[in-house]
């Protein structure tokens, strides 16, 4: 069957709300994948830090939080080799298929870990989810772009619909799995996430060919068959080596030959990621063959990436420190019913659904009046909004210390904190991703997107390493954590505000409004997807 896409001659398949039928397949697959991913995320730190007698692992909170950070960082990092494998070996469709299968198996392992092999099965499940997400996320976004080879406004609208699938899955996942996990047992929540991903896997399996036709079935091939064969062989050897290394480490840890301290592993992991980012910027700046203008833009990218790192290190405390605060210190009674602590994780998704169109309209409205706010200024605003969100949390945290933890604070504190953090996300994330594409020297666009992912990954890791400080037995740590997080965000916001004018001068000649961003061709579809999907790709 021929692919159902927008063609270059203006004809279009409009069977899914005016868009190609293939978008329905990708929408549903992505919705269930996000249902499963965000469904288990808030449960992880609660499960691992819960005492053995109550069905958990009994880990210390800093250890459990560090594991969540390592897991989240690895999910983002895995998208880089996942896209590379699809481009050079499997193609987009098979990569998504394998990814969905691995994620489903990962959730199955986690769901069964309460009955079989305990911790080993649990961590094998997390590893499978990381590998599967790396295969699925960048490549499903790429196929969305391929549905619209003509580009234009319909492509942007298609990504907006796809984006709604992400947030719908995220919202529903956290509500369903949180309710089951906290009221009937953690493994019921984990199991529900797995069932959701199974739906996504089956949906893609049976709907891909009828709705996508030949789109994404084959990788980009070298015209020389010998070179193509050699390229695929190299990818297979590297992938096999990585999988064997992971299997060896898991086996050694399972049999007690080696002991892995999550906090120590996380710290060294952070050092490695930071060194990679710094070394890469230094290499490109010195040996990249850049002219003076390109070097200036590389400096701007480095500054924006560092600011984004600070933002994500704060924002991604949602599944760790803020989740623990919701569980231990927040008044959750509502007309005699206790609201699950994990439901607070869904507030951000709900606010995204409500306010994303508002922010999109706001930038256009300002642009139509020749008020073009520069990317650094939007970054400064986003950081400032996140600072307000965490600054609010200092007040109830200090109240807890003053009363010795004898009170529980209003749920409005967390609600308004998430509101301001959402404002920050909407101001920084899509703008930052777009800035990577417009500022990067053309031959380095893909690599600079990789650096952005590394910065996001590192931010998630740092959030996990610091997020275990919320503890009823150590009340004084909570206001300290929120205070230092707020200070870091304020400093970053002030620095970005001070640099916004000189950076804007350096960027002079580059497009400054969303409408002026260069259109990325299908050869680089994951980047185009990122312009709409933000941190979730």
Steps between C-alpha positions, in 0.01 A plus 500: 500500500630844422596730781226732617673836521483858388657511157699775335224584255254617763293182524456370848358206692271653763342193659624573857356837607614646169842331515653183354366173642854408599489773762232303688735201523787710629272700733364188671838326521662806654207558736529149645879522520474822701220341707743228601809719547338772709279240665788329678725804550333642813462151647870413475636710785205411725535128428875481546498705822207311657589246769521133400209415728281741304590360160799718408876457482585695814765716332617821662331797334821647351572161341149464360506855365843445341367190322209701361749763381724242332197342336362831368842615379555172318161523327597835347850382418373183329319708238835584340608143412134413436479749214841393371400132490183585309688714246777250436343159551138431591304790355242701689213249500695198623673713762162610636377140492802371692482794738133441581568131557795569732297753701214252533740230622656749739167580661420129517826441689426782744145380552623145573787611723272474802465128435817390316868590560418828678761768445670329207176481302416859594828648377502284188158650430632855537789421264262358238282813524805721452612304193149487355429869555827588330386300198145635491501867600721672241378279216126530550545879493694463177215315330256775598719740301508259205120511477533860376773509232367835383556655844302812580230577752336157476819338624508737798135422571572128472774526759264694724248214486782253566605715797149473642535122487814527713331710766179297496697181561706666770194633681302175486800284586577683821135498609438130429828348618524734798153403621565127460854515639412689816166332573551140389876450491793630300506206262140564398612847389804362321282236336251760375785691336608178329150432372492851355827444317375164373204684343746738335716216369202311356351816352820581312548137394161474332447858384842601367481335159141600412550864600871570439562299187871504418593794725794419725535137394858530381800693634686757294725279291841569347493471118796262526369160627843411638517817707143446620580145607813616682306778673231261620762252622671770705170599660416138582841442658474815712143423611595142588799624699287744700235237574761246609663758729163582659422130546838439669453790743146383586620142556793607719271722709232229525749245635657746741838511327478878482302747709359808331430805715242707306626830641861426410404370155283806446777742594752341265234480231446876542873567477525300177205677338634842604846421363350381170307826459797721590745302285266507203446876514876554532572271206242660270610851597871435444512232232155521338606724213253770603509859387472790745120525477456125552726508806285772653193287447671198658566714809129590513403132469734414788343772719145393417587134562642580843190704587280210389704262718427717805131510412464122456700430817223687683196407292573125498485484878129438441526118529742518795502788750159643408345152483634420848372838626153416367506163674633606841413863558195593291139503617332270248159448660215599269151455644620204703695340213878501489629612161790277384833679536595401145207697359691820567734393217212542255460870581779599263347302212162661561652849507693426179176405324333819625780753451699375198251659255507819709877533478498419128241774448696741722822477298308551174301791649819671614669434167211656308563816702873493426578396857746224430636363826840340448569138588733593792230728644246216481755275671540759777123517543471121508770469764340778703161324491659177621672698775162635611365145505776370724510821703138438597597160638746655746207642704321171579835322542603746769158465663558126526835553670350754741230253608723194502297347220183502707293659225421429139491792258236595246507332160487849347873544568593218263227597253627856461860379497419275204310785333804729499730215401269431204524866397875457513492185291281657232733801482826307487468150357355548147686830459828337598456212258416736219805711585724196458385459141522865402834575667691183415733503199314291245751215505468473880122520544452134590797499733384814680162338554691213655674744733160641598388148588818451703430819695142385562627158603751655741229723648281195567793325664580793728132525596508136606820539698363790708135396507522253787550772758129515589473279808272515808799392710716787372260792470770767478618361165176589321509883524875487432443308176224734381701809599813398310293394200331841499836680535647307207197584284508869598872530423450328164201726421696816588800392296281420200320834535833688511628305200179530299602828333857403402379156392224660294767709328705187434189337355425799280409377156357179645119458507352612829137392481349155489363567153849576370665177615654309210299202390684174559474260211389137545869397499512637855146425622577441871608864524178624343311285745687652788382848400153391606552228755754658731657290773293192425674378190 
